[in-house]
């Protein structure tokens, strides 16, 4: 068996995928594929038919933990070595590292045997119609530009524990992260995590070096975001 990686950031034209994606005779197996379909529709105008989503299938079967790694462990007794640091690495930089390539391959390597297990259980429990409706919802996913949630800070559990000044900083950082993610065309968590924003809100030494030291930023991340973050913090600290 082989896995193939097609890299649109490395000069690969993906238009050849339009035909198999739209072909009802070809099964497309995804895991939590809603967002993938949204982006592929937005960027390439693809249409999709005959999709099986392992995330939706597991939810229908009542699985409590729906991550791909957990399902592969439960159904196939295989432990995936997928590191969080690789997920959050710089995927827009080329060339990709061997670690990143391995991570990408592991995303699909076990999908077919997992699909076979889930499909058999769905059939055995008479849940085919419910599953078909769920897969049609995945196929129907469309892109909608997200607006900034000005009250998103309320979802951060430690927010009530911050000082008034730290809360103000955090609100400014949340807005900066949203704009940065849109500019970079990346998921918000791929810019900075909520915990990293909280750490930044608590920084005492308002210099780029202080941010690097107190938040444990790598040299690369500091070079990429340090000056912008410092400007946000100083702006929030300025008198109204």
VMD Tcl script that draws the C-alpha trace (Angstrom):
set ca {
  {0.00 0.00 0.00}
  {1.12 3.54 -0.73}
  {0.15 6.98 0.51}
  {0.34 10.00 -1.78}
  {0.76 13.60 -0.64}
  {-0.25 16.36 -3.07}
  {1.20 19.75 -2.14}
  {-0.63 22.76 -3.64}
  {2.00 25.06 -2.08}
  {4.73 23.34 -4.05}
  {3.41 23.85 -7.57}
  {1.01 20.88 -7.75}
  {-2.19 21.72 -9.64}
  {-5.11 20.00 -7.89}
  {-7.74 20.35 -10.62}
  {-7.27 16.67 -11.53}
  {-9.04 15.79 -8.25}
  {-12.33 17.33 -9.41}
  {-13.41 14.19 -11.27}
  {-12.83 11.60 -8.52}
  {-14.30 13.91 -5.86}
  {-17.53 14.27 -7.85}
  {-17.71 10.62 -8.98}
  {-20.39 8.72 -7.00}
  {-18.66 5.43 -7.84}
  {-15.52 6.45 -5.92}
  {-15.72 6.45 -2.12}
  {-14.00 9.35 -0.34}
  {-13.08 8.54 3.29}
  {-12.51 11.55 5.55}
  {-12.18 12.26 9.24}
  {-13.98 15.41 10.40}
  {-13.86 16.50 6.78}
  {-16.33 19.39 6.97}
  {-13.67 22.08 6.98}
  {-11.57 20.35 4.30}
  {-14.62 20.29 2.04}
  {-15.41 23.95 2.79}
  {-11.89 25.02 1.81}
  {-11.70 22.84 -1.29}
  {-15.06 24.17 -2.48}
  {-13.97 27.74 -1.81}
  {-10.53 27.50 -3.43}
  {-11.15 25.03 -6.28}
  {-14.91 24.86 -6.80}
  {-14.94 21.09 -6.22}
  {-18.15 19.14 -5.68}
  {-18.36 15.97 -3.60}
  {-20.39 12.77 -3.75}
  {-20.13 9.46 -1.90}
  {-18.33 10.53 1.28}
  {-17.85 8.50 4.47}
  {-16.73 10.55 7.46}
  {-15.22 8.44 10.24}
  {-15.71 11.22 12.81}
  {-19.45 11.43 12.11}
  {-19.75 7.65 11.96}
  {-18.12 7.24 15.38}
  {-20.42 9.92 16.85}
  {-23.48 8.07 15.52}
  {-22.17 4.88 17.16}
  {-21.93 6.69 20.50}
  {-18.15 6.85 20.81}
  {-17.18 9.30 23.55}
  {-13.75 10.21 22.19}
  {-13.71 11.06 18.51}
  {-10.13 11.96 17.69}
  {-8.65 9.96 14.83}
  {-5.85 8.59 17.01}
  {-8.32 7.40 19.66}
  {-10.60 5.69 17.14}
  {-7.67 3.97 15.43}
  {-6.52 2.70 18.83}
  {-10.00 1.48 19.82}
  {-10.94 -0.17 16.54}
  {-7.57 -1.24 15.10}
  {-5.40 -1.53 18.23}
  {-2.79 0.76 16.68}
  {-1.14 3.61 18.56}
  {-0.38 6.60 16.35}
  {2.66 8.66 17.27}
  {1.22 12.06 16.37}
  {2.94 14.89 18.17}
  {1.11 18.11 19.01}
  {4.20 20.16 18.21}
  {4.11 18.86 14.62}
  {0.43 19.73 14.26}
  {1.22 23.29 15.34}
  {4.39 23.61 13.26}
  {4.90 25.93 10.29}
  {3.03 24.04 7.55}
  {3.27 26.94 5.11}
  {7.07 26.74 4.96}
  {8.85 24.63 2.35}
  {10.38 22.14 2.25}
  {8.29 20.19 4.77}
  {10.31 18.19 7.29}
  {10.35 14.38 7.38}
  {8.41 14.63 10.65}
  {5.70 16.72 8.99}
  {5.47 14.34 6.02}
  {5.09 11.37 8.36}
  {2.39 13.24 10.30}
  {0.47 13.96 7.09}
  {0.67 10.33 5.95}
  {-0.59 9.07 9.32}
  {-3.70 11.21 8.81}
  {-4.85 8.83 6.06}
  {-2.88 5.58 6.43}
  {-5.49 3.85 8.61}
  {-8.67 5.45 7.29}
  {-9.68 2.52 5.06}
  {-9.51 -0.23 7.73}
  {-11.17 2.15 10.22}
  {-13.94 2.81 7.68}
  {-14.49 -0.93 7.24}
  {-14.88 -1.45 11.00}
  {-17.23 1.51 11.44}
  {-19.31 0.64 8.40}
  {-19.79 -2.93 9.62}
  {-20.91 -1.72 13.05}
  {-23.29 0.85 11.54}
  {-24.83 -1.85 9.36}
  {-25.03 -4.30 12.26}
  {-26.94 -1.77 14.36}
  {-29.25 -0.63 11.57}
  {-27.96 2.94 11.50}
  {-27.37 3.25 7.75}
  {-30.03 5.94 7.18}
  {-28.80 8.08 10.06}
  {-25.22 7.77 8.81}
  {-26.23 8.66 5.25}
  {-27.89 11.86 6.49}
  {-24.78 12.78 8.47}
  {-22.53 12.24 5.46}
  {-24.80 14.39 3.30}
  {-24.37 17.18 5.86}
  {-20.59 16.88 5.45}
  {-20.94 17.03 1.66}
  {-23.16 20.12 1.95}
  {-20.62 22.08 4.04}
  {-19.93 25.51 2.57}
  {-17.49 28.29 3.44}
  {-18.71 31.28 5.45}
  {-16.33 34.04 6.49}
  {-16.13 34.09 10.28}
  {-16.58 37.30 12.21}
  {-14.51 38.13 15.28}
  {-16.25 37.12 18.52}
  {-15.71 40.14 20.76}
  {-16.87 38.12 23.78}
  {-14.70 35.09 23.03}
  {-12.56 35.83 26.08}
  {-15.38 34.43 28.22}
  {-14.52 30.93 26.99}
  {-11.02 31.15 28.50}
  {-11.31 29.58 31.94}
  {-8.59 31.60 33.66}
  {-9.97 34.93 32.45}
  {-11.71 35.74 35.78}
  {-8.38 35.20 37.58}
  {-6.54 37.88 35.60}
  {-6.06 41.46 36.75}
  {-7.99 44.23 35.01}
  {-4.90 45.21 33.00}
  {-4.21 41.60 32.02}
  {-7.82 41.16 30.91}
  {-7.52 44.22 28.69}
  {-4.32 42.86 27.20}
  {-5.90 39.46 26.55}
  {-8.87 41.00 24.73}
  {-6.46 42.93 22.50}
  {-4.39 39.81 21.85}
  {-7.47 37.80 20.90}
  {-8.40 40.38 18.29}
  {-4.81 40.48 16.97}
  {-4.72 36.67 16.71}
  {-8.00 36.61 14.75}
  {-6.69 39.16 12.26}
  {-3.34 37.37 11.99}
  {-4.99 34.01 11.33}
  {-7.08 35.56 8.56}
  {-4.01 37.24 7.07}
  {-2.05 33.96 7.13}
  {-5.05 31.86 6.05}
  {-4.52 29.55 9.00}
  {-6.58 28.19 11.87}
  {-6.51 30.44 14.93}
  {-4.79 27.83 17.11}
  {-2.01 27.58 14.52}
  {-1.05 31.19 15.29}
  {-1.00 31.07 19.09}
  {-2.93 28.97 21.60}
  {-5.25 30.43 24.25}
  {-2.70 29.55 26.94}
  {0.05 31.36 25.06}
  {-2.15 34.46 24.88}
  {-2.76 34.24 28.63}
  {1.00 33.98 29.21}
  {1.52 37.05 27.02}
  {-1.14 38.97 28.93}
  {0.88 38.31 32.11}
  {4.26 39.42 30.70}
  {6.05 41.87 32.98}
  {9.03 42.90 30.83}
  {7.65 44.76 27.82}
  {10.40 44.03 25.33}
  {10.72 41.44 22.59}
  {13.42 39.74 24.67}
  {11.10 39.78 27.68}
  {8.33 38.12 25.69}
  {10.75 35.44 24.49}
  {12.11 34.76 27.97}
  {8.86 34.86 29.96}
  {6.72 32.95 27.45}
  {9.30 30.45 26.24}
  {8.96 31.49 22.61}
  {11.36 29.98 20.09}
  {13.69 32.34 18.25}
  {11.67 31.73 15.07}
  {8.32 32.52 16.68}
  {9.77 35.57 18.41}
  {11.12 36.87 15.10}
  {7.78 36.24 13.43}
  {5.39 37.70 15.99}
  {7.44 39.45 18.69}
  {7.25 43.05 17.47}
  {3.54 42.84 16.63}
  {2.69 41.33 20.02}
  {4.76 43.96 21.80}
  {2.86 46.69 19.94}
  {-0.49 45.15 20.97}
  {0.55 44.94 24.63}
  {1.79 48.54 24.68}
  {-1.39 49.73 22.99}
  {-3.53 47.98 25.61}
  {-1.40 49.41 28.43}
  {-1.71 52.97 27.14}
  {-4.12 55.26 29.04}
  {-7.57 55.46 27.48}
}
mol new
graphics top color blue
foreach p $ca { graphics top sphere $p radius 0.5 }
foreach p [lrange $ca 0 end-1] q [lrange $ca 1 end] { graphics top cylinder $p $q radius 0.2 }
display resetview
